[in-house]
């Protein structure tokens, strides 16, 4: 996994926009197996200031929140033996489906529809991995909650303060992913969605096996 394969993973991750995962973990560098892979990403949403695309021509939010992490996860799979935790969002409930033709363009003004689709993809991919790796890996997707991170200030400026009473701290926002990554009580569960540290049923689309398989198949082609 080290050497050329690792370099290809980092290069592809950069092309698709996931700078947040561009550095290999220690287990990747030393050849040890990973007990857990926690996948998170910035709550990236495009703006109306122009076409937000990756270098490979994919809509930026989709490229960052799904494709780049797909490359990273698939590259590390031979060394992952414990858990894979994907940080999604309750926003996936708002996705109406995946229009494959619009994944290479930015069509909305707010960027929210693209964000919702990218978060749906997180849950779809998690569930596909649960079926594919059932004999050696457990997978979890989750909603961390509305966290009071600086993303709101960057997007809303002075109006961000209006949201603060409705947001939770970063520490509280980390609880669900930490539980999914470490709680022995969840070791026998896989392909589940969690919110507020509890299991929660994801959207009907996220449970569509055919859609899960199609997303994975298309992603393999897209990332080469």
KEKE-3310 file (N, C-alpha, C; in steps of 0.2 Angstrom, whole numbers, plus 5000, padded with zeros to 4 digits):
npx = (5004:5010:5021:5020:5006:5001:5004:4996:4984:4984:4986:4974:4964:4967:4964:4950:4946:4947:4956:4956:4959:4972:4984:4992:4987:4996:4996:4995:5007:5016:5013:5005:4989:4973:4963:4951:4943:4940:4930:4928:4923:4924:4910:4906:4899:4894:4894:4885:4894:4900:4905:4908:4919:4928:4945:4944:4932:4920:4906:4909:4906:4901:4912:4921:4915:4911:4917:4932:4934:4929:4940:4950:4946:4944:4957:4963:4956:4961:4969:4960:4952:4943:4933:4923:4919:4908:4905:4890:4875:4860:4855:4854:4842:4834:4838:4832:4835:4847:4853:4862:4868:4869:4880:4892:4891:4886:4870:4861:4857:4859:4867:4863:4855:4865:4873:4865:4864:4877:4878:4869:4875:4886:4879:4874:4885:4891:4882:4883:4896:4895:4888:4897:4909:4905:4911:4922:4923:4915:4903:4898:4887:4883:4874:4881:4875:4870:4883:4893:4903:4916:4912:4899:4901:4909:4901:4889:4893:4891:4878:4879:4879:4865:4862:4868:4862:4855:4864:4876:4891:4907:4913:4902:4897:4905:4903:4894:4901:4913:4907:4902:4915:4921:4913:4911:4898:4892:4899:4894:4885:4881:4882:4873:4864:4867:4862:4863:4869:4862:4854:4846:4834:4838:4835:4823:4829:4842:4843:4841:4846:4850:4853:4864:4873:4874:4880:4892:4898:4898:4906:4919:4922:4923:4934:4944)
npy = (4994:5006:5018:5018:5015:5022:5035:5036:5036:5048:5058:5056:5059:5072:5077:5076:5084:5082:5088:5086:5073:5070:5066:5051:5039:5034:5020:5017:5021:5013:5000:4993:4985:4994:4997:5005:5016:5032:5043:5059:5075:5092:5102:5105:5116:5122:5138:5152:5159:5155:5141:5128:5116:5101:5097:5086:5088:5086:5090:5101:5098:5085:5079:5081:5076:5063:5056:5058:5052:5040:5035:5035:5026:5014:5012:5009:4998:4984:4984:4987:4981:4982:4994:5005:5022:5033:5050:5057:5066:5072:5079:5070:5065:5074:5073:5069:5060:5053:5062:5057:5064:5077:5078:5083:5097:5113:5116:5123:5137:5139:5128:5118:5107:5099:5096:5089:5077:5073:5069:5059:5050:5046:5038:5028:5022:5018:5008:4999:4995:4988:4976:4971:4969:4961:4950:4954:4967:4981:4993:5011:5025:5042:5056:5070:5081:5098:5107:5120:5125:5134:5135:5141:5155:5158:5156:5163:5175:5189:5186:5173:5172:5171:5158:5152:5148:5137:5127:5114:5110:5108:5097:5090:5087:5077:5066:5055:5050:5045:5036:5026:5022:5016:5010:4995:4989:4991:4983:4972:4977:4983:4993:5003:5018:5032:5044:5057:5049:5037:5023:5026:5025:5027:5036:5030:5030:5028:5015:5008:4995:4992:5005:5008:4999:5004:5016:5013:5006:5016:5025:5018:5018:5032:5036:5029)
npz = (5000:5003:4994:4977:4975:4986:4982:4971:4976:4984:4974:4966:4976:4978:4965:4965:4975:4989:5000:5014:5017:5013:5018:5023:5036:5051:5051:5037:5033:5040:5037:5045:5050:5049:5063:5063:5052:5050:5042:5037:5031:5026:5028:5014:5002:4986:4979:4972:4965:4954:4943:4952:4951:4952:4947:4939:4933:4940:4950:4964:4977:4977:4972:4983:4995:4992:4980:4982:4994:4992:4983:4993:5003:4996:4992:5004:5009:5009:5020:5031:5045:5055:5058:5048:5047:5042:5040:5038:5035:5041:5031:5020:5020:5013:5000:4983:4975:4963:4950:4938:4927:4931:4940:4935:4935:4942:4947:4955:4965:4979:4982:4991:4986:4979:4990:4998:4990:4990:5003:5004:4996:5004:5014:5006:5000:5012:5016:5005:5007:5019:5015:5006:5013:5024:5031:5038:5041:5049:5046:5047:5046:5049:5057:5063:5070:5071:5071:5079:5071:5062:5049:5047:5050:5039:5028:5031:5037:5047:5051:5056:5069:5073:5072:5082:5095:5091:5088:5092:5102:5096:5103:5108:5096:5091:5097:5092:5081:5088:5096:5087:5082:5092:5102:5110:5111:5098:5090:5084:5074:5058:5043:5048:5052:5062:5074:5085:5094:5093:5085:5069:5057:5040:5025:5013:5000:5003:5007:4996:4987:4974:4969:4978:4973:4960:4962:4967:4956:4946:4952:4953:4939:4937:4944:4939)
capx = (5000:5015:5024:5016:4999:4999:5004:4990:4978:4984:4985:4967:4961:4968:4960:4943:4945:4947:4962:4956:4962:4978:4990:4991:4988:5002:4995:4996:5014:5020:5011:5000:4982:4969:4957:4946:4944:4935:4930:4924:4925:4921:4903:4907:4893:4895:4891:4882:4899:4903:4904:4912:4920:4935:4950:4941:4926:4914:4903:4914:4903:4901:4919:4924:4911:4910:4922:4939:4934:4929:4946:4954:4943:4945:4964:4964:4952:4965:4972:4955:4949:4939:4927:4923:4914:4907:4901:4886:4871:4853:4853:4853:4834:4831:4840:4826:4838:4854:4853:4869:4870:4871:4886:4897:4889:4882:4864:4857:4860:4861:4871:4860:4853:4871:4876:4861:4865:4883:4877:4865:4880:4889:4875:4873:4892:4892:4878:4886:4902:4892:4886:4903:4914:4902:4915:4928:4923:4908:4902:4893:4886:4880:4873:4884:4871:4871:4889:4894:4910:4917:4909:4893:4904:4912:4896:4884:4896:4888:4872:4880:4877:4858:4861:4872:4858:4852:4870:4879:4898:4911:4914:4896:4896:4910:4901:4891:4906:4917:4904:4903:4921:4924:4909:4910:4891:4891:4903:4890:4881:4885:4877:4867:4864:4866:4861:4863:4872:4857:4853:4841:4833:4840:4830:4822:4834:4849:4842:4840:4852:4852:4856:4870:4878:4876:4884:4899:4900:4900:4912:4925:4923:4925:4940:4949)
capy = (5000:5012:5019:5020:5015:5027:5041:5037:5038:5055:5062:5056:5063:5080:5079:5076:5089:5080:5089:5084:5066:5069:5063:5044:5038:5030:5013:5017:5022:5008:4994:4990:4986:4999:4995:5009:5021:5037:5047:5065:5080:5099:5103:5109:5117:5127:5145:5155:5164:5152:5134:5125:5109:5098:5096:5081:5090:5084:5095:5101:5095:5078:5076:5081:5073:5056:5053:5058:5048:5033:5033:5034:5020:5008:5010:5006:4992:4978:4985:4989:4975:4984:4998:5011:5026:5039:5056:5060:5071:5072:5082:5065:5064:5079:5071:5066:5055:5055:5064:5056:5069:5084:5077:5087:5104:5116:5119:5127:5144:5138:5123:5113:5100:5095:5094:5083:5071:5070:5065:5053:5045:5043:5033:5023:5019:5014:5002:4994:4992:4983:4970:4968:4967:4958:4945:4956:4975:4984:5000:5015:5031:5046:5063:5073:5086:5105:5109:5127:5126:5141:5135:5145:5161:5159:5156:5168:5181:5192:5182:5167:5172:5170:5151:5149:5145:5131:5123:5111:5111:5103:5091:5086:5084:5072:5060:5050:5046:5042:5030:5022:5020:5013:5007:4988:4987:4991:4979:4967:4980:4985:4996:5007:5025:5035:5051:5058:5042:5032:5021:5029:5023:5032:5037:5025:5030:5026:5008:5005:4991:4994:5012:5007:4996:5008:5022:5010:5004:5022:5028:5015:5020:5039:5037:5025)
capz = (5000:5003:4988:4971:4977:4991:4979:4966:4981:4986:4968:4964:4981:4976:4959:4967:4980:4996:5004:5021:5018:5008:5022:5025:5043:5053:5049:5030:5032:5042:5034:5050:5048:5053:5067:5061:5047:5051:5036:5038:5026:5027:5025:5008:4997:4981:4979:4966:4962:4948:4942:4957:4949:4953:4941:4934:4930:4944:4954:4969:4983:4976:4972:4989:5000:4990:4976:4984:5000:4989:4981:4999:5006:4992:4992:5011:5011:5010:5027:5036:5047:5060:5057:5044:5050:5037:5043:5033:5038:5041:5025:5015:5019:5008:4993:4980:4970:4960:4943:4936:4922:4934:4944:4932:4934:4947:4944:4960:4968:4986:4983:4995:4983:4978:4997:5000:4986:4992:5009:5002:4993:5010:5017:5001:5000:5018:5016:5000:5010:5024:5012:5003:5018:5030:5034:5041:5043:5051:5043:5051:5044:5055:5057:5069:5073:5069:5075:5079:5068:5059:5042:5047:5049:5032:5024:5033:5040:5054:5052:5059:5076:5074:5072:5087:5100:5089:5087:5097:5102:5092:5107:5108:5089:5090:5101:5088:5077:5093:5098:5081:5081:5098:5107:5109:5110:5091:5086:5080:5070:5052:5038:5051:5052:5069:5075:5093:5097:5093:5078:5066:5050:5035:5020:5009:4995:5006:5008:4989:4985:4967:4969:4981:4968:4954:4964:4968:4950:4943:4955:4950:4932:4937:4948:4935)
cpx = (5004:5018:5020:5009:4997:4999:4998:4984:4978:4983:4977:4963:4961:4964:4953:4941:4945:4954:4962:4959:4968:4984:4988:4991:4994:5002:4997:5004:5019:5018:5006:4993:4978:4963:4951:4948:4938:4935:4925:4926:4922:4914:4903:4900:4895:4892:4888:4888:4902:4903:4910:4913:4927:4939:4947:4935:4919:4912:4907:4912:4903:4908:4923:4921:4910:4916:4929:4939:4933:4936:4950:4952:4945:4952:4966:4961:4956:4968:4967:4952:4944:4933:4928:4917:4914:4903:4897:4882:4864:4850:4852:4846:4831:4833:4834:4829:4844:4853:4861:4872:4872:4877:4892:4896:4886:4876:4860:4861:4863:4866:4869:4858:4859:4874:4871:4862:4872:4883:4873:4871:4885:4886:4875:4880:4893:4888:4881:4892:4900:4891:4893:4908:4911:4906:4920:4928:4915:4908:4897:4893:4882:4879:4876:4880:4873:4877:4891:4902:4910:4914:4903:4896:4906:4907:4891:4887:4893:4882:4873:4878:4870:4857:4864:4868:4855:4858:4873:4887:4901:4912:4908:4895:4900:4908:4898:4897:4911:4914:4904:4909:4924:4920:4909:4903:4889:4895:4900:4885:4884:4879:4871:4869:4863:4865:4860:4864:4867:4856:4846:4840:4834:4834:4829:4827:4840:4849:4841:4846:4855:4855:4863:4875:4879:4881:4892:4902:4902:4906:4919:4927:4926:4932:4946:4952)
cpy = (5006:5012:5021:5020:5020:5034:5042:5039:5045:5059:5062:5059:5070:5082:5080:5081:5088:5081:5087:5077:5065:5066:5056:5044:5034:5023:5012:5017:5017:5001:4990:4990:4991:4996:4999:5015:5026:5042:5053:5070:5087:5099:5107:5110:5122:5133:5147:5159:5161:5145:5131:5117:5107:5098:5091:5082:5088:5090:5095:5097:5087:5075:5076:5076:5065:5054:5053:5053:5041:5031:5031:5027:5014:5006:5007:5000:4986:4978:4986:4982:4976:4987:5003:5015:5032:5044:5058:5065:5069:5075:5077:5064:5068:5077:5067:5061:5057:5056:5063:5061:5076:5084:5081:5094:5106:5119:5123:5133:5143:5133:5117:5107:5096:5093:5088:5077:5068:5066:5059:5047:5042:5037:5027:5019:5015:5007:4997:4991:4987:4976:4967:4965:4964:4953:4947:4963:4976:4991:5004:5022:5035:5053:5066:5078:5093:5108:5116:5128:5133:5141:5140:5153:5163:5159:5162:5175:5183:5189:5176:5166:5170:5162:5148:5146:5138:5125:5120:5112:5106:5096:5086:5083:5078:5065:5054:5046:5042:5035:5024:5019:5016:5009:4999:4985:4987:4987:4974:4970:4983:4988:5000:5014:5027:5042:5052:5052:5037:5030:5024:5026:5028:5032:5031:5024:5027:5018:5004:5001:4992:5000:5012:5004:5000:5013:5019:5009:5010:5025:5025:5017:5028:5040:5033:5020)
cpz = (5000:4996:4982:4972:4981:4987:4974:4970:4982:4980:4966:4969:4980:4970:4961:4972:4987:5000:5011:5022:5014:5012:5024:5033:5044:5050:5041:5029:5034:5040:5039:5047:5052:5056:5065:5056:5048:5046:5037:5032:5028:5024:5019:5004:4992:4982:4973:4963:4956:4948:4947:4955:4951:4947:4936:4931:4934:4949:4961:4975:4983:4975:4978:4994:4998:4986:4979:4990:4997:4987:4988:5002:5002:4992:4999:5013:5012:5017:5033:5038:5053:5058:5052:5046:5045:5040:5038:5036:5037:5034:5019:5015:5014:5001:4989:4975:4968:4953:4941:4931:4925:4939:4941:4931:4941:4945:4949:4962:4975:4987:4988:4992:4982:4985:4999:4996:4988:4998:5009:5000:4999:5013:5012:5000:5006:5018:5011:5003:5015:5021:5009:5008:5024:5034:5038:5043:5044:5049:5047:5047:5049:5053:5064:5073:5070:5073:5074:5077:5064:5051:5042:5046:5042:5027:5025:5036:5047:5056:5056:5066:5078:5075:5079:5093:5098:5087:5093:5097:5098:5096:5107:5101:5087:5093:5097:5085:5082:5095:5093:5080:5086:5102:5106:5108:5103:5087:5081:5075:5064:5047:5042:5051:5059:5069:5083:5097:5097:5086:5076:5059:5045:5030:5016:5003:4997:5007:5001:4987:4978:4966:4972:4976:4962:4956:4964:4961:4946:4946:4953:4944:4933:4939:4944:4939)
residu = (UNK:UNK:UNK:UNK:UNK:UNK:UNK:UNK:UNK:UNK:UNK:UNK:UNK:UNK:UNK:UNK:UNK:UNK:UNK:UNK:UNK:UNK:UNK:UNK:UNK:UNK:UNK:UNK:UNK:UNK:UNK:UNK:UNK:UNK:UNK:UNK:UNK:UNK:UNK:UNK:UNK:UNK:UNK:UNK:UNK:UNK:UNK:UNK:UNK:UNK:UNK:UNK:UNK:UNK:UNK:UNK:UNK:UNK:UNK:UNK:UNK:UNK:UNK:UNK:UNK:UNK:UNK:UNK:UNK:UNK:UNK:UNK:UNK:UNK:UNK:UNK:UNK:UNK:UNK:UNK:UNK:UNK:UNK:UNK:UNK:UNK:UNK:UNK:UNK:UNK:UNK:UNK:UNK:UNK:UNK:UNK:UNK:UNK:UNK:UNK:UNK:UNK:UNK:UNK:UNK:UNK:UNK:UNK:UNK:UNK:UNK:UNK:UNK:UNK:UNK:UNK:UNK:UNK:UNK:UNK:UNK:UNK:UNK:UNK:UNK:UNK:UNK:UNK:UNK:UNK:UNK:UNK:UNK:UNK:UNK:UNK:UNK:UNK:UNK:UNK:UNK:UNK:UNK:UNK:UNK:UNK:UNK:UNK:UNK:UNK:UNK:UNK:UNK:UNK:UNK:UNK:UNK:UNK:UNK:UNK:UNK:UNK:UNK:UNK:UNK:UNK:UNK:UNK:UNK:UNK:UNK:UNK:UNK:UNK:UNK:UNK:UNK:UNK:UNK:UNK:UNK:UNK:UNK:UNK:UNK:UNK:UNK:UNK:UNK:UNK:UNK:UNK:UNK:UNK:UNK:UNK:UNK:UNK:UNK:UNK:UNK:UNK:UNK:UNK:UNK:UNK:UNK:UNK:UNK:UNK:UNK:UNK:UNK:UNK:UNK:UNK:UNK:UNK:UNK:UNK:UNK:UNK:UNK:UNK)
# end
